[in-house]
Amino acid sequence: MIKNHIREYTDYVIKDMMDMYGIKQDEANQLIKKYNFDKMVEKAPEFVLHYNTEDWAERIYKNKTLQTI
């Protein structure tokens, strides 16, 4: 049950990134993977799930931008 909830939450983060930044799903999936979001949720679900999906979409996307500077 909890894994389904985490997957659903991650899917919303992906959707928000796509909507907010106009990126494709493949790119959003890569950013999630590069950020190690799944591992973060596994280790500290109460911390991660405390924030809304738009916050995570912004953090993950901006992390991509910082890495390319």
N, C-alpha and C positions, 0 to 999 in steps of 0.2 A: 504493500500500500504506500509506504513512504517513498519508495523508489519511483512509483508512478507520479506522486506529487512533485518530486524533484524534477523528473523529466518534463512534466507539464510546466513547471515554473521556468525551467531552462528554455522551453519552447517559446514562452512569452517574452523572455529576454531577447531571444533571437528575432521574434516578430517586431519587438520594439526597436531594435537596432535597424531592421529593414525599413520600418516606417520613419524613424527619426533621421536616418542618415542616407536613405535611398540606396542601400547596398543590397546585393543579392543574398539569397539564403546560404549559398555555398561559402561566401565570404564571412557571413555572420557565424556560421558553424566553425570555420577556421579560427576566427577570433576567440570564440568561446573555448576552443581546444587549446589555443596558444596561451590563454589566460589561466588555464587549469581550473576553470570554473567548477567542473564536476568534482574534482578532488577537494576544492574548497568547500563545496556544499556537503560532501561526505564528512569532512573533518569538523566543520562548524556550522551545521544547518541552522541553529538558532540565530547565529550572527547573520548569515546570508539571507535567510528568509525574513529577517526583520526589516530589510530594505525593500522598496518596491522595484519592480522589474525595470522601470524606466531609469532608475538610479544605476542599476547594474549595466544596462545597455550603454549609458553614457560613460561610465567608468571603463568598461571594456573597450569601447570604441576609442576613447581618448587615450587609452594605454597604447593602442595601435599607432596613433599619431605621434605619441612621445617616442616610440621606438624607431620611428623613421627619421627623426631629426638628427 
